[in-house]
Amino acid sequence: HFVSRLAFDIEGLGDKIIRAFWEEEWIRTPADIFRLSKHAAKLKEREGWGELSVKNLFGAIEARRAIGLDRFIYALGIRQVGQATAKKLAQNYESLRHFLTQMKEAKDRESAAYQTLLGIEDVGPAVAEDIVEFFAEPHNRDVVKDLQQELTVKDFERPKTIASPVTGKTVVFT
């Protein structure tokens, strides 16, 4: 899920390869993907891997060291948080730092942070619970902290609107 097209979209790093890297103990956490280059020499020696395929894999990984907040949230694999919900969360919190701070505060179900989370479109009580519980788990917090050392999570950028003769109007074609 983490490297899928809608998440990190790392070309050439599919299920079969991740399983092989797991067996070699090269990948144990998502952040280990971004530390694979230390195994480059061993990887080139593996059957089916050559100079070009290793270069392409590491190029694809390096290209994803900077990722948008919405894709990052989606990639975490939080239960009930799909692409659309991840985008709504990113729009609301705008930065990873703010998002993480608010999720920490949202552990208190009476807090303003929890109420704000509940007020986001597509986030009902069950989804809010899954999000808060995800960040309450120490292992998940460690994974996020580890990823922060390897990546740049870009703040959410709102699309810029350009003034035109139809700005603010509804246009209907029949």
C-alpha positions in Angstrom: 0.0 0.0 0.0 2.8 2.4 1.0 4.4 2.4 -2.5 1.2 2.1 -4.5 0.3 4.5 -7.3 -2.0 6.7 -5.1 0.5 6.8 -2.2 4.3 7.1 -2.8 4.1 5.7 -6.3 7.6 4.2 -6.4 8.0 2.7 -9.8 9.6 -0.7 -9.8 9.0 -1.4 -6.2 6.1 -3.9 -6.1 4.9 -6.6 -3.9 7.4 -9.3 -5.1 10.4 -7.0 -4.7 9.3 -5.8 -1.3 8.9 -9.5 -0.2 12.4 -10.3 -1.4 13.9 -7.3 0.4 12.0 -8.3 3.5 13.5 -11.8 3.3 17.0 -10.2 3.0 16.1 -8.0 6.0 16.7 -4.8 4.0 13.2 -3.5 4.6 11.6 -3.7 8.0 9.8 -0.3 8.1 8.6 2.1 5.4 11.6 4.4 6.1 13.9 1.5 5.2 12.8 2.0 1.6 14.7 5.3 1.6 17.8 3.7 3.1 18.0 0.9 0.5 21.0 2.5 -1.3 23.3 1.0 1.4 22.5 -2.4 -0.2 23.2 -1.2 -3.8 26.3 -3.4 -4.2 24.5 -6.6 -3.0 21.5 -5.7 -5.1 23.5 -5.5 -8.3 24.7 -9.1 -7.6 21.2 -10.5 -7.4 19.8 -12.4 -10.4 17.7 -10.1 -12.6 19.3 -6.9 -11.3 21.9 -5.0 -13.1 23.4 -1.6 -13.1 20.5 0.0 -15.0 17.7 -1.6 -13.0 19.3 -0.6 -9.7 19.9 2.9 -10.9 16.2 3.1 -12.0 14.9 1.8 -8.7 17.0 4.3 -6.7 16.0 7.1 -9.0 12.4 6.3 -8.4 12.9 6.2 -4.7 14.9 9.5 -4.6 12.1 11.2 -6.7 9.7 10.5 -3.8 11.7 11.9 -1.0 9.5 15.0 -1.2 5.8 14.1 -1.1 2.5 16.0 -0.6 0.8 15.8 2.8 -2.3 14.2 1.3 -0.3 11.4 -0.3 1.7 10.9 2.9 -1.4 10.6 5.0 -2.9 8.1 2.6 0.3 6.1 2.5 0.2 5.6 6.2 -2.6 3.1 5.7 -4.8 4.4 8.5 -8.0 2.3 8.6 -10.9 4.0 6.8 -8.7 6.8 5.4 -8.8 6.6 1.7 -7.5 9.0 -0.9 -10.4 11.4 -0.6 -10.4 11.5 3.2 -6.6 12.0 3.2 -7.0 15.0 0.9 -9.7 16.5 3.2 -7.4 16.0 6.2 -4.5 17.6 4.3 -6.7 20.6 3.3 -7.8 21.1 6.9 -4.5 20.7 8.7 -2.2 22.0 5.8 1.1 20.8 7.3 2.3 17.5 8.8 3.5 19.3 12.0 0.0 20.8 12.6 -1.7 17.5 11.7 0.4 15.5 14.2 0.0 18.1 16.9 -3.8 18.1 16.5 -3.9 14.3 16.5 -2.0 14.2 19.8 -4.5 16.7 21.3 -7.5 14.8 19.8 -6.7 11.9 22.1 -8.9 13.9 24.5 -12.3 13.3 23.1 -13.6 16.5 24.7 -10.9 18.6 23.1 -11.4 21.2 20.4 -8.9 19.2 18.3 -11.2 16.2 18.4 -14.3 18.3 17.5 -12.4 19.8 14.6 -11.5 16.4 13.3 -15.2 15.3 13.6 -16.2 18.5 11.6 -14.1 17.5 8.5 -16.2 16.3 5.6 -16.0 12.4 5.3 -14.8 12.1 8.9 -17.5 10.7 11.1 -17.1 9.2 14.7 -15.8 5.8 13.5 -13.2 7.4 11.1 -12.1 9.9 13.7 -11.6 7.1 16.2 -9.5 5.1 13.8 -7.3 8.2 13.1 -6.9 9.1 16.7 -6.1 5.4 17.7 -3.6 5.2 14.8 -1.6 8.1 16.3 -2.1 6.9 19.9 -0.1 3.7 19.0 3.6 4.2 19.8 4.7 2.0 16.9 2.9 4.2 14.4 4.3 7.4 15.9 7.8 5.9 15.6 7.2 5.0 12.0 6.1 8.6 11.2 9.0 10.0 13.1 11.4 7.7 11.2 9.9 8.7 7.9 10.3 12.4 8.8 14.0 11.9 9.0 14.1 10.5 5.5 11.5 12.6 3.7 10.2 16.1 3.2 6.4 16.2 3.5 5.3 19.2 1.6 2.5 21.4 3.0 -0.8 21.2 1.3 -1.1 23.7 -1.5 -4.5 25.0 -2.3 -5.2 25.4 -6.0 -4.8 29.0 -7.1 -7.9 30.6 -8.7 -7.4 32.9 -11.6 -9.9 35.7 -12.2 -11.8 35.4 -15.4 -15.1 36.4 -16.9 -16.7 33.3 -15.4 -15.1 33.4 -11.9 -17.8 32.9 -9.3 -20.5 32.0 -11.8 -22.2 28.7 -12.6 -22.0 27.7 -16.2 -24.5 25.1 -17.4 -24.3 23.4 -20.8 -27.4 21.7 -22.1 
